[in-house]
Amino acid sequence: MMTIQANKQLFVLQKLGYTITELPIEVIQSKQNISIKISPEHEIEIITRFNPNKTFDEAFSESNIMQVKGMLFKKMKVKSLNDQITSKAKSKNDKKYAC
């Protein structure tokens, strides 16, 4: 069964032009992230489980604004490095120490 969050993720992917009708069960259960390679150097990762010991609003307010030249978008919010490290340390993911 799709969660509200999974439905939102699917909606965004469809709005971006991806012809996807459902998400893998691992994504729905927050066991796997979604990675989208947008160029040889850039990848977007949709985080399905993020636990930095703070609320989403707190993490968002502390996130960084990154500028990417030559892209359609100019600014995006990204999680802070400290939040990434905290979340990875609490994760059971094999890549937990790769930042």
MDAnalysis code that builds the backbone (N, CA, C; Angstrom):
import MDAnalysis as mda
import numpy as np

u = mda.Universe.empty(297, n_residues=99, atom_resindex=np.repeat(np.arange(99), 3), trajectory=True)
u.add_TopologyAttr("name", ["N", "CA", "C"] * 99)
u.add_TopologyAttr("resid", np.arange(1, 100))
u.add_TopologyAttr("resname", ["MET", "MET", "THR", "ILE", "GLN", "ALA", "ASN", "LYS", "GLN", "LEU", "PHE", "VAL", "LEU", "GLN", "LYS", "LEU", "GLY", "TYR", "THR", "ILE", "THR", "GLU", "LEU", "PRO", "ILE", "GLU", "VAL", "ILE", "GLN", "SER", "LYS", "GLN", "ASN", "ILE", "SER", "ILE", "LYS", "ILE", "SER", "PRO", "GLU", "HIS", "GLU", "ILE", "GLU", "ILE", "ILE", "THR", "ARG", "PHE", "ASN", "PRO", "ASN", "LYS", "THR", "PHE", "ASP", "GLU", "ALA", "PHE", "SER", "GLU", "SER", "ASN", "ILE", "MET", "GLN", "VAL", "LYS", "GLY", "MET", "LEU", "PHE", "LYS", "LYS", "MET", "LYS", "VAL", "LYS", "SER", "LEU", "ASN", "ASP", "GLN", "ILE", "THR", "SER", "LYS", "ALA", "LYS", "SER", "LYS", "ASN", "ASP", "LYS", "LYS", "TYR", "ALA", "CYS"])
u.atoms.positions = np.array([
    [0.846, -1.185, 0.000],
    [0.000, 0.000, 0.000],
    [0.888, 1.244, 0.000],
    [0.559, 2.187, -0.854],
    [1.344, 3.414, -0.979],
    [1.065, 4.343, 0.202],
    [2.123, 4.902, 0.753],
    [1.988, 5.895, 1.812],
    [1.743, 7.262, 1.177],
    [1.353, 8.225, 1.974],
    [1.168, 9.590, 1.469],
    [2.476, 10.107, 0.892],
    [3.576, 9.859, 1.590],
    [4.886, 10.315, 1.117],
    [5.249, 9.654, -0.209],
    [5.011, 8.349, -0.328],
    [5.319, 7.634, -1.572],
    [4.466, 8.162, -2.719],
    [3.199, 8.470, -2.445],
    [2.337, 9.051, -3.478],
    [2.880, 10.393, -3.950],
    [3.378, 11.194, -3.023],
    [3.958, 12.490, -3.389],
    [5.223, 12.302, -4.223],
    [6.057, 11.337, -3.848],
    [7.279, 11.068, -4.606],
    [6.941, 10.615, -6.019],
    [5.963, 9.736, -6.155],
    [5.537, 9.255, -7.468],
    [4.994, 10.408, -8.309],
    [4.186, 11.268, -7.704],
    [3.623, 12.425, -8.399],
    [4.730, 13.330, -8.944],
    [5.734, 13.613, -8.119],
    [6.843, 14.475, -8.551],
    [7.604, 13.836, -9.706],
    [7.894, 12.554, -9.613],
    [8.603, 11.868, -10.696],
    [7.798, 11.913, -11.994],
    [6.483, 11.739, -11.896],
    [5.631, 11.819, -13.083],
    [5.620, 13.234, -13.652],
    [5.580, 14.248, -12.792],
    [5.617, 15.645, -13.247],
    [6.936, 15.972, -13.933],
    [8.008, 15.301, -13.530],
    [9.315, 15.499, -14.159],
    [9.417, 14.771, -15.502],
    [8.375, 14.021, -15.855],
    [8.347, 13.360, -17.152],
    [8.680, 11.883, -17.143],
    [8.900, 11.309, -15.970],
    [9.202, 9.882, -15.895],
    [7.905, 9.084, -16.043],
    [7.923, 8.068, -16.888],
    [6.733, 7.247, -17.132],
    [6.711, 6.080, -16.154],
    [6.583, 6.412, -14.905],
    [6.577, 5.421, -13.829],
    [5.168, 5.383, -13.243],
    [4.666, 4.178, -12.991],
    [3.311, 4.045, -12.459],
    [3.290, 3.573, -11.011],
    [4.410, 3.042, -10.548],
    [4.488, 2.618, -9.150],
    [5.944, 2.644, -8.690],
    [6.123, 2.696, -7.395],
    [7.462, 2.688, -6.808],
    [7.777, 1.293, -6.288],
    [9.053, 0.920, -6.272],
    [9.423, -0.375, -5.683],
    [9.031, -0.427, -4.205],
    [8.687, -1.597, -3.726],
    [8.265, -1.774, -2.336],
    [9.327, -1.280, -1.357],
    [10.608, -1.424, -1.712],
    [11.688, -0.964, -0.837],
    [11.646, 0.549, -0.653],
    [11.247, 1.273, -1.691],
    [11.120, 2.734, -1.602],
    [9.912, 3.087, -0.743],
    [8.796, 2.414, -0.977],
    [7.577, 2.678, -0.206],
    [7.815, 2.427, 1.281],
    [8.598, 1.396, 1.604],
    [8.880, 1.053, 3.001],
    [10.060, 1.842, 3.577],
    [10.548, 2.840, 2.837],
    [11.675, 3.689, 3.269],
    [12.943, 2.888, 3.517],
    [13.151, 1.830, 2.747],
    [14.367, 1.024, 2.868],
    [15.362, 1.343, 1.762],
    [14.914, 2.083, 0.742],
    [15.778, 2.407, -0.386],
    [15.451, 3.807, -0.880],
    [16.486, 4.571, -1.223],
    [16.300, 5.903, -1.790],
    [16.130, 5.804, -3.299],
    [15.741, 6.904, -3.910],
    [15.617, 6.984, -5.360],
    [16.747, 7.867, -5.858],
    [17.557, 7.361, -6.781],
    [18.653, 8.137, -7.366],
    [18.356, 8.388, -8.833],
    [18.521, 9.647, -9.259],
    [18.292, 10.035, -10.648],
    [19.558, 10.696, -11.152],
    [20.195, 10.103, -12.128],
    [21.414, 10.671, -12.714],
    [20.980, 11.682, -13.767],
    [21.315, 12.961, -13.558],
    [20.889, 13.999, -14.489],
    [22.008, 14.440, -15.419],
    [23.222, 14.046, -15.125],
    [24.371, 14.314, -15.988],
    [25.509, 13.425, -15.489],
    [26.615, 13.347, -16.239],
    [27.728, 12.519, -15.752],
    [28.244, 12.941, -14.375],
    [28.102, 14.222, -14.030],
    [28.627, 14.719, -12.755],
    [27.568, 14.921, -11.679],
    [26.284, 14.923, -12.048],
    [25.241, 15.287, -11.090],
    [24.188, 14.192, -10.953],
    [23.793, 13.991, -9.714],
    [22.768, 13.005, -9.407],
    [21.841, 13.605, -8.357],
    [20.558, 13.345, -8.507],
    [19.582, 13.767, -7.504],
    [19.193, 12.522, -6.722],
    [19.214, 12.622, -5.405],
    [18.801, 11.490, -4.579],
    [17.592, 11.912, -3.758],
    [16.507, 11.175, -3.922],
    [15.301, 11.414, -3.137],
    [15.409, 10.525, -1.908],
    [15.523, 11.160, -0.764],
    [15.729, 10.444, 0.492],
    [14.380, 9.963, 1.021],
    [14.265, 8.670, 1.270],
    [13.012, 8.130, 1.789],
    [13.045, 7.949, 3.303],
    [14.238, 7.887, 3.863],
    [14.369, 7.805, 5.324],
    [15.522, 8.709, 5.732],
    [15.211, 9.686, 6.549],
    [16.213, 10.660, 6.969],
    [15.960, 10.954, 8.430],
    [16.928, 10.682, 9.286],
    [16.720, 10.834, 10.718],
    [17.890, 11.577, 11.355],
    [17.868, 12.912, 11.296],
    [18.962, 13.689, 11.890],
    [18.690, 14.133, 13.327],
    [17.724, 13.493, 14.009],
    [17.339, 13.869, 15.382],
    [16.721, 15.257, 15.461],
    [15.985, 15.646, 14.426],
    [15.272, 16.924, 14.432],
    [14.093, 16.826, 13.490],
    [13.187, 17.770, 13.593],
    [12.021, 17.764, 12.715],
    [12.432, 18.158, 11.300],
    [11.537, 17.884, 10.345],
    [11.802, 18.280, 8.969],
    [11.996, 19.788, 8.879],
    [11.136, 20.560, 9.554],
    [11.238, 22.025, 9.500],
    [12.575, 22.514, 10.044],
    [13.057, 21.901, 11.126],
    [14.366, 22.288, 11.671],
    [15.480, 21.959, 10.683],
    [15.439, 20.758, 10.113],
    [16.469, 20.362, 9.146],
    [16.415, 21.252, 7.911],
    [15.207, 21.579, 7.434],
    [15.066, 22.418, 6.245],
    [15.613, 23.816, 6.496],
    [15.349, 24.361, 7.688],
    [15.830, 25.714, 7.983],
    [17.354, 25.762, 8.088],
    [17.982, 24.628, 8.403],
    [19.440, 24.562, 8.508],
    [20.105, 24.057, 7.227],
    [19.299, 23.758, 6.218],
    [19.860, 23.219, 4.974],
    [20.599, 24.303, 4.203],
    [21.379, 23.880, 3.237],
    [22.212, 24.792, 2.462],
    [21.578, 25.087, 1.116],
    [21.807, 26.291, 0.603],
    [21.375, 26.628, -0.748],
    [22.578, 26.467, -1.656],
    [22.427, 25.637, -2.676],
    [23.506, 25.381, -3.623],
    [23.141, 26.003, -4.966],
    [24.104, 26.561, -5.652],
    [23.879, 27.118, -6.975],
    [24.584, 26.247, -7.997],
    [23.881, 25.941, -9.073],
    [24.432, 25.114, -10.135],
    [24.346, 25.902, -11.433],
    [25.484, 26.221, -11.996],
    [25.509, 26.998, -13.236],
    [25.235, 26.091, -14.430],
    [24.606, 26.671, -15.435],
    [24.347, 25.930, -16.656],
    [23.183, 24.957, -16.566],
    [22.443, 24.987, -15.486],
    [21.304, 24.089, -15.321],
    [20.022, 24.906, -15.404],
    [18.917, 24.242, -15.643],
    [17.624, 24.902, -15.739],
    [17.261, 25.587, -14.425],
    [17.589, 24.939, -13.314],
    [17.326, 25.535, -12.009],
    [18.568, 26.277, -11.538],
    [18.381, 27.206, -10.653],
    [19.508, 27.990, -10.149],
    [19.834, 27.672, -8.695],
    [18.802, 27.383, -7.891],
    [19.039, 27.131, -6.471],
    [18.234, 25.925, -6.028],
    [18.758, 25.231, -5.046],
    [18.036, 24.118, -4.450],
    [18.430, 24.009, -2.986],
    [17.537, 23.508, -2.191],
    [17.828, 23.264, -0.786],
    [18.398, 21.864, -0.652],
    [19.480, 21.733, 0.076],
    [20.068, 20.417, 0.335],
    [20.304, 20.284, 1.831],
    [20.301, 19.055, 2.294],
    [20.513, 18.845, 3.727],
    [21.932, 19.239, 4.109],
    [22.088, 19.606, 5.358],
    [23.413, 20.009, 5.830],
    [24.300, 18.777, 6.000],
    [25.595, 18.980, 5.944],
    [26.546, 17.878, 6.098],
    [26.391, 17.211, 7.462],
    [26.200, 18.007, 8.515],
    [26.034, 17.423, 9.856],
    [24.800, 16.531, 9.926],
    [23.689, 16.967, 9.292],
    [22.484, 16.140, 9.276],
    [22.715, 14.856, 8.483],
    [23.468, 14.951, 7.390],
    [23.791, 13.765, 6.589],
    [24.595, 12.760, 7.420],
    [25.591, 13.249, 8.126],
    [26.444, 12.373, 8.943],
    [25.635, 11.719, 10.058],
    [24.799, 12.504, 10.742],
    [23.970, 11.962, 11.822],
    [23.029, 10.891, 11.300],
    [22.370, 11.184, 10.182],
    [21.428, 10.231, 9.612],
    [22.128, 8.953, 9.154],
    [23.283, 9.081, 8.502],
    [24.025, 7.904, 8.035],
    [24.518, 7.062, 9.209],
    [24.947, 7.711, 10.283],
    [25.437, 6.978, 11.449],
    [24.322, 6.142, 12.083],
    [23.079, 6.634, 12.000],
    [21.951, 5.918, 12.574],
    [21.370, 4.881, 11.621],
    [21.802, 4.920, 10.371],
    [21.261, 4.053, 9.328],
    [21.860, 2.655, 9.402],
    [21.127, 1.697, 8.846],
    [21.640, 0.334, 8.726],
    [22.073, 0.065, 7.292],
    [22.249, 1.113, 6.525],
    [22.625, 1.022, 5.119],
    [24.098, 0.645, 4.992],
    [24.420, -0.193, 4.014],
    [25.813, -0.595, 3.787],
    [26.707, 0.589, 3.462],
    [26.140, 1.633, 2.849],
    [26.925, 2.807, 2.472],
    [26.890, 3.869, 3.567],
    [26.638, 3.489, 4.803],
    [26.349, 4.477, 5.832],
    [27.469, 5.470, 6.111],
    [28.698, 5.147, 5.782],
    [29.771, 6.091, 6.052],
    [30.248, 6.814, 4.805],
    [29.579, 6.607, 3.692],
    [29.935, 7.321, 2.459],
    [29.145, 8.610, 2.409],
    [29.820, 9.727, 2.349],
    [29.139, 11.027, 2.283],
    [29.499, 11.714, 0.988],
])
